[in-house]
Amino acid sequence: MKNIKAIIFDAYGTLFDVNSAAEKCKDKIGNKWEGFANYWRTTQLEYTWLRSLMNRHKDFWQITKDSLDKSMKAFDINPSMKNELLDLYKVLSPFNEVPEVLKTLKEKKYKIGILSNGTPALLNELIESNNLNDFFDSVFSIEEVGIYKPSSKVYDMPIKKYRIQKEQVAFLSANTWDVSGGGNYGYNSIWVNRSNNIFDNLDYKPSNEIKNLKQLLDIV
């Protein structure tokens, strides 16, 4: 990791808690809120992969709405809550350690970026609503290439922007398929394993696994 020049983060699930929208409504949703949140997230990801394979692109916000529709029906949640959940998704909460870690990395003079399925508008609103504007050099959205992760076209973007080698990127994601996507592409991928999950068998094993982003500071 000595030659790292850029540290690139996935957004959803890595910097920002994708379950926080449903959690803020748990008094209305009840005990099933967490199962609902996980189902929504899984469906959302499945739609990104399926649309990429079908060449039927919709942006991430449209996919978020479509996957929410299905999830609310599956968990019998009152349709009147749809707009509330969508509004909360635009301002997901960051994990607790995120501001401190980003500040420290910025002081170390790394290029810091986000590489995400999200639309530019969604990502900018997340950053601004959580007062993280000062930390990122670049925000890369898949909308620039019109296909979702784990397409190599997505992982190409920071390389082209910064004119660096693949191995000079430390890429962090909580999603094992994304860690594998970046790792197979050539990044130094780091798995943020917050929930003690099992890594997928996708021809890549990360050299580094951390429980939260604070542990990144021990690596770089």
Protein Blocks (a to p, Z undefined) as FASTA:
>chain_A
ZZpcbdcddfehplpcfklmmmmmmmmnommlmmmmmmmmmmmmmmmmmmmmnopacdfk
lmmmmmmmmmmmmnopafklmmmmmmmmmmcccdfklmmmmmmmmmnopacddddfbdfk
lmmmmmmmnopmmmpmbdcdfklnopacfbfklmmmmmmmnopafklpccddfbfklmmm
mmmnopacddddfkopacddehiacfbdcfbfklmmmmZZ
